[in-house]
Amino acid sequence: MDLIAENLTRSFGRRRIVGPLSLRVAPGTVLGVAGPNGSGKTTLVRTLAGLLRPSTGAVFLDEAGTRRAPRDASGSIGWVAPDLSLYGELTASENLRFFARLHGRPAGAEWADAALAEVGLDPKRIAATPLHALSTGQRQRVKLVYATLHEPAVLFLDEPSSNLDEAGRAVVAAVVARQRARGVAVLASNDPGDLALADERVTL
């Protein structure tokens, strides 16, 4: 599934934040969005993901010539962002199993434990810990599992390495590599120095 934007702009009032911009992210490729704080990276990602409506232009997902707006294809989209909130009173495993069921993927504790281990978390160590009591970096790793558990066709990563140490950044790189290998179209925003896996870059 391709992610396509044509002559996209996004404004707030009279202030244009993004665009005009056209881009295409093909399956199995990674587009990096770079730029300083305040340059419009998050606004662009949220608009491409369908969380904000374009002021002008169009965004759509294209699969075999069939075009759908992101809002109409939410089941095909994965999303990680600093302001993404899961259920803080539930454990990491409980969160993942709950959202897996919402996506029609019944999953037990063994699946959740394996998914957490894949992003470098010790399932036994955090088994009884509510999500809100985990560190910011640990919660970010749980979000990565959450965003990919339903095997999306398009993955949006808004500052995925935020609050992560070098080991955590390596986890992000591994997740991106796995999704690329699956044929997922990945769009990731972060600082220019943290986009080594990007096939192409857009600088705002």
C-alpha positions as CSV (number, residue, x, y, z in Angstrom):
1,M,0.0,0.0,0.0
2,D,1.4,3.4,-1.0
3,L,1.0,6.5,1.0
4,I,0.6,9.5,-1.3
5,A,0.2,13.2,-0.7
6,E,-0.5,15.7,-3.5
7,N,0.0,19.4,-3.1
8,L,-0.7,19.1,0.6
9,T,-0.9,22.1,2.9
10,R,-2.0,22.5,6.5
11,S,-2.6,25.8,8.1
12,F,-3.9,27.0,11.4
13,G,-5.8,30.2,10.8
14,R,-3.7,32.3,8.4
15,R,-0.5,30.6,9.3
16,R,0.6,27.9,7.0
17,I,2.5,25.2,8.9
18,V,3.1,22.6,6.2
19,G,3.4,22.7,2.4
20,P,2.7,22.8,-0.4
21,L,4.2,19.3,-0.4
22,S,3.8,16.2,-2.6
23,L,5.3,12.8,-1.6
24,R,5.0,9.1,-2.1
25,V,6.0,6.4,0.3
26,A,6.1,3.0,-1.4
27,P,5.7,-0.4,0.3
28,G,8.9,-1.5,1.9
29,T,10.5,1.9,2.0
30,V,11.1,4.5,4.7
31,L,10.7,8.2,4.4
32,G,12.3,10.4,7.0
33,V,10.9,13.8,7.9
34,A,13.6,16.0,9.4
35,G,13.6,19.5,10.7
36,P,14.1,21.6,13.8
37,N,11.5,21.9,16.6
38,G,8.6,23.9,15.4
39,S,9.2,23.2,11.7
40,G,5.9,21.3,11.3
41,K,7.0,17.7,11.5
42,T,4.3,16.6,13.9
43,T,1.7,18.5,12.0
44,L,2.7,16.8,8.8
45,V,2.7,13.3,10.3
46,R,-0.7,13.9,11.9
47,T,-2.1,15.2,8.6
48,L,-0.8,12.3,6.6
49,A,-2.2,9.8,9.2
50,G,-5.6,11.3,8.9
51,L,-5.7,12.8,12.4
52,L,-5.8,16.3,10.9
53,R,-7.6,17.3,7.6
54,P,-5.4,18.9,4.9
55,S,-6.2,22.6,4.4
56,T,-5.6,22.0,0.6
57,G,-4.5,19.1,-1.5
58,A,-5.1,15.4,-0.8
59,V,-3.7,12.5,1.2
60,F,-4.6,8.9,0.4
61,L,-3.6,5.3,0.6
62,D,-3.3,3.5,-2.7
63,E,-3.6,-0.2,-3.1
64,A,-3.7,-1.7,-6.6
65,G,-5.2,1.6,-7.9
66,T,-7.9,1.8,-5.2
67,R,-7.5,5.1,-3.3
68,R,-8.8,5.6,0.3
69,A,-8.4,8.5,2.7
70,P,-6.4,7.6,5.8
71,R,-9.6,8.1,7.9
72,D,-11.3,5.3,6.0
73,A,-8.4,2.9,6.3
74,S,-7.5,3.2,10.0
75,G,-7.1,-0.5,10.3
76,S,-4.2,-0.4,7.9
77,I,-2.4,2.3,9.8
78,G,0.0,2.0,12.8
79,W,0.9,5.1,14.9
80,V,3.4,6.1,17.5
81,A,3.7,9.6,18.9
82,P,4.8,11.2,22.1
83,D,1.2,12.1,23.0
84,L,-0.2,8.6,22.3
85,S,-1.8,7.4,25.5
86,L,-2.5,3.7,26.4
87,Y,-4.2,2.6,29.6
88,G,-2.0,3.6,32.4
89,E,-3.7,1.4,35.0
90,L,-3.2,-1.8,33.0
91,T,0.1,-3.6,32.7
92,A,2.0,-3.6,29.4
93,S,0.8,-7.2,28.7
94,E,-2.8,-6.3,29.5
95,N,-2.7,-3.3,27.2
96,L,-1.3,-5.3,24.3
97,R,-3.8,-8.2,24.7
98,F,-6.7,-5.7,24.9
99,F,-5.7,-3.9,21.7
100,A,-5.0,-7.1,19.9
101,R,-8.6,-8.3,20.7
102,L,-9.9,-5.0,19.3
103,H,-8.1,-5.7,16.1
104,G,-9.7,-9.2,16.0
105,R,-6.4,-10.9,16.9
106,P,-7.1,-12.9,20.1
107,A,-3.7,-13.1,21.9
108,G,-2.7,-14.7,25.1
109,A,0.0,-13.8,27.7
110,E,2.6,-15.9,25.8
111,W,2.2,-13.7,22.7
112,A,2.4,-10.5,24.7
113,D,5.5,-11.7,26.5
114,A,7.2,-12.6,23.3
115,A,6.3,-9.2,21.7
116,L,7.6,-7.3,24.8
117,A,10.8,-9.3,24.7
118,E,11.3,-8.4,21.0
119,V,11.6,-4.7,22.0
120,G,14.0,-5.4,24.8
121,L,11.6,-5.5,27.8
122,D,11.7,-8.3,30.4
123,P,8.1,-9.5,30.6
124,K,8.6,-11.1,34.0
125,R,10.2,-8.0,35.5
126,I,7.3,-5.7,34.5
127,A,4.5,-8.3,34.7
128,A,2.8,-6.7,37.7
129,T,3.7,-3.1,37.0
130,P,1.0,-0.8,35.7
131,L,2.0,1.1,32.5
132,H,2.0,4.5,34.2
133,A,4.7,3.2,36.6
134,L,7.1,2.3,33.8
135,S,9.8,4.7,32.7
136,T,9.1,6.9,29.7
137,G,11.5,4.9,27.6
138,Q,9.8,1.6,28.6
139,R,6.4,3.0,27.7
140,Q,7.8,4.1,24.3
141,R,8.8,0.5,23.6
142,V,5.3,-0.7,24.5
143,K,3.9,1.8,22.1
144,L,6.1,0.4,19.3
145,V,4.5,-3.1,19.9
146,Y,1.0,-1.5,20.0
147,A,1.5,0.3,16.7
148,T,2.6,-2.9,14.9
149,L,0.5,-5.7,16.6
150,H,-2.2,-5.6,13.9
151,E,0.4,-5.8,11.0
152,P,-0.4,-2.4,9.5
153,A,0.4,-1.6,5.8
154,V,1.5,2.0,6.7
155,L,3.4,2.9,9.9
156,F,3.7,6.5,11.2
157,L,6.5,7.1,13.7
158,D,6.4,10.6,15.2
159,E,9.7,11.0,17.1
160,P,9.9,7.3,17.8
161,S,13.3,7.6,19.6
162,S,12.1,10.3,22.0
163,N,13.3,9.6,25.5
164,L,15.2,6.5,24.5
165,D,18.9,5.8,25.2
166,E,21.2,4.2,22.6
167,A,19.8,0.7,23.3
168,G,16.3,2.0,22.8
169,R,17.3,3.7,19.5
170,A,18.6,0.4,18.4
171,V,15.2,-1.2,19.2
172,V,13.5,1.4,17.0
173,A,15.9,0.7,14.2
174,A,15.2,-3.0,14.5
175,V,11.4,-2.4,14.5
176,V,11.7,-0.2,11.4
177,A,13.9,-2.8,9.6
178,R,11.3,-5.6,10.4
179,Q,8.4,-3.5,9.1
180,R,10.3,-2.6,6.0
181,A,11.0,-6.3,5.3
182,R,7.3,-7.0,5.7
183,G,6.6,-4.5,2.9
184,V,5.2,-1.7,5.1
185,A,5.4,1.9,4.0
186,V,7.1,3.7,6.9
187,L,7.2,7.4,7.6
188,A,9.3,8.6,10.6
189,S,10.0,12.0,11.9
190,N,12.9,12.9,14.1
191,D,16.0,14.9,14.3
192,P,18.2,14.8,11.1
193,G,20.9,12.7,12.8
194,D,18.4,9.9,13.8
195,L,17.2,8.9,10.3
196,A,19.9,6.5,9.2
197,L,17.4,4.0,8.0
198,A,15.5,6.4,5.7
199,D,15.5,5.7,2.0
200,E,14.6,9.3,1.3
201,R,14.2,12.4,3.4
202,V,12.0,15.4,3.5
203,T,13.4,18.4,5.4
204,L,11.0,21.0,6.7
